[in-house]
Amino acid sequence: MEMKISNGVWPTMITPFTESNEIDYVALERIIEWYISNQVDGLFAVCQSSEMFFLSLAERVKLAKFVKEKAAGRVPVITSGHISDSFEDQVNEIKLIAETGVDAVVLITNRLAKQEESDEIWKRNLENLLKCIPENIALSFYECPHPYKRIISPELLKWCSETGRFFFLKDTSCDLGNMKDKMKAVGGTGLKIYNANTATLLESLKLGIAGYSGIMANFHPDLYVWLNRNWAEKPEEAEHLISFLSMTSLIEKQLYPVNAKYYLMLEGIMSNYHCRSKNHLEFTATNRLEIEQLHRISKAYSKLYQI
C-alpha cells in the first residue's frame, strides 16, 4: 500500500456538545472551517481530545464520517475511535470507522496489551488484529495517555513500519532521544512521526520529525503552522516563538478540553464549553480570565509574525 501523509500540523480535534449533551454538528462544521482557515495540514478526529472514550460507537462513526465529508478533500483526515477492550469489539469498530472513508484509522497503543504485559504480547495481539483488518485500510498509531500511556519501542516501531501498513505515529514520549531512535528505526519506510509535545517540538523538527499533532493546535494553530513552515529559514524568530509556545502550552494542565472550548467561544466558533469528560462547572472565573489573556497574547503573536 502506498499513501502520502503530509508533514505539518495535525490538530487533535475537540467535539462540541449542545446543552442537552448531544454532538453539535453545526458548531463542529465551524470548527473544521476554523482549522482549515488556519492552514493546518491535516485533521486527527475522534481522539482523546474528541472525548472518544465518552462517545458511543455510533457517535464515533458518525463523527468520523462528518469530519471526512466536511473536510471535502481539502485536508486529509485520520480517525481513531479505537477504545474497546475485547479483540472482537476492536475489529468491529476499526472496520466501521474505516468504512467512513477516512484517510487512515488510528490504533491506540494501549489497547493492544495490558499495562503489565510485555512487548511480545503486544506484538502478537497486533499481528492477530492485522489479520482481521483488510489490507486496503491504512493504519496509524497514537500513544494515547488514557487509560495508561504505552510508548512504542523503536524496535517494535521498526517492525510495524516494515509491514507497510502504518503511516502516522502521534508520539507522546516527550523525549527527544526516544523520538530520534524511532525516526532512525523507521527511516526509508512510509511511517512518519508527529510530536505531541511543544517544549521539544523545535528541536525535534531539527532532527527531522514530520510535524506537530497536539492539544495546543486547538488554541493557536496558526502559530504552530508558522513554526513548522519557517523554522529552518527564520531560526531566530523560531527560537523566540517556541519559547512563547512552550510556556503557553502549560495551559494544558488547566481543565482541558473545557478551556479549549472556551477559547473557541472567544473565536466566535462555539456557544458553550460543555464536555462529557470533564465537568464544565469546575471552570472558574479565574480559568476563564487566563484563557482570555492567552487569546489576546496569541493574537498579538499572530500579528507579530504577520500571519
Secondary structure as the mmCIF struct_conf table of DSSP 4:
data_model
#
loop_
_struct_conf.conf_type_id
_struct_conf.id
_struct_conf.beg_label_comp_id
_struct_conf.beg_label_asym_id
_struct_conf.beg_label_seq_id
_struct_conf.end_label_comp_id
_struct_conf.end_label_asym_id
_struct_conf.end_label_seq_id
STRN STRN1 GLY A 8 VAL A 9
STRN STRN2 THR A 12 THR A 12
STRN STRN3 PHE A 17 PHE A 17
TURN_TY1_P TURN_TY1_P1 GLU A 19 SER A 20
BEND BEND1 ASN A 21 GLU A 22
STRN STRN4 ILE A 23 ILE A 23
HELX_RH_AL_P HELX_RH_AL_P1 TYR A 25 SER A 37
TURN_TY1_P TURN_TY1_P2 ASN A 38 GLN A 39
BEND BEND2 ASP A 41 ASP A 41
STRN STRN5 LEU A 43 ALA A 45
BEND BEND3 VAL A 46 CYS A 47
TURN_TY1_P TURN_TY1_P3 GLN A 48 GLU A 51
HELX_RH_3T_P HELX_RH_3T_P1 MET A 52 PHE A 54
BEND BEND4 LEU A 55 LEU A 55
HELX_RH_AL_P HELX_RH_AL_P2 LEU A 57 ALA A 71
TURN_TY1_P TURN_TY1_P4 ALA A 72 GLY A 73
BEND BEND5 ARG A 74 VAL A 75
STRN STRN6 VAL A 77 THR A 79
BEND BEND6 ASP A 85 SER A 86
HELX_RH_AL_P HELX_RH_AL_P3 PHE A 87 ALA A 98
TURN_TY1_P TURN_TY1_P5 GLU A 99 GLY A 101
BEND BEND7 ASP A 103 ASP A 103
STRN STRN7 ALA A 104 ILE A 108
HELX_RH_3T_P HELX_RH_3T_P2 THR A 109 ARG A 111
BEND BEND8 LEU A 112 ALA A 113
TURN_TY1_P TURN_TY1_P6 GLN A 115 GLU A 116
BEND BEND9 GLU A 117 GLU A 117
HELX_RH_AL_P HELX_RH_AL_P4 ASP A 119 CYS A 132
BEND BEND10 ILE A 133 ILE A 133
TURN_TY1_P TURN_TY1_P7 GLU A 135 ASN A 136
BEND BEND11 ILE A 137 ILE A 137
STRN STRN8 LEU A 139 TYR A 142
BEND BEND12 HIS A 146 PRO A 147
HELX_LH_PP_P HELX_LH_PP_P1 ILE A 151 SER A 153
HELX_RH_AL_P HELX_RH_AL_P5 PRO A 154 GLU A 162
TURN_TY1_P TURN_TY1_P8 THR A 163 GLY A 164
STRN STRN9 PHE A 166 ASP A 171
HELX_RH_AL_P HELX_RH_AL_P6 LEU A 176 ALA A 185
TURN_TY1_P TURN_TY1_P9 VAL A 186 GLY A 188
BEND BEND13 THR A 189 GLY A 190
STRN STRN10 LYS A 192 ASN A 195
BEND BEND14 THR A 198 THR A 198
TURN_TY1_P TURN_TY1_P10 ALA A 199 THR A 200
HELX_RH_AL_P HELX_RH_AL_P7 LEU A 201 LEU A 207
TURN_TY1_P TURN_TY1_P11 GLY A 208 GLY A 208
STRN STRN11 GLY A 211 TYR A 212
BEND BEND15 GLY A 214 GLY A 214
HELX_RH_3T_P HELX_RH_3T_P3 ILE A 215 ASN A 218
TURN_TY1_P TURN_TY1_P12 PHE A 219 PHE A 219
HELX_RH_AL_P HELX_RH_AL_P8 PRO A 221 ASN A 230
TURN_TY1_P TURN_TY1_P13 TRP A 231 GLU A 233
HELX_RH_AL_P HELX_RH_AL_P9 PRO A 235 THR A 248
HELX_RH_3T_P HELX_RH_3T_P4 SER A 249 LYS A 253
BEND BEND16 GLN A 254 LEU A 255
TURN_TY1_P TURN_TY1_P14 TYR A 256 PRO A 257
HELX_RH_AL_P HELX_RH_AL_P10 VAL A 258 LEU A 266
TURN_TY1_P TURN_TY1_P15 GLU A 267 GLY A 268
BEND BEND17 ILE A 269 ILE A 269
BEND BEND18 SER A 271 SER A 271
BEND BEND19 ARG A 276 LYS A 278
HELX_RH_3T_P HELX_RH_3T_P5 HIS A 280 GLU A 282
HELX_RH_AL_P HELX_RH_AL_P11 ALA A 285 LEU A 304
TURN_TY1_P TURN_TY1_P16 TYR A 305 GLN A 306
#
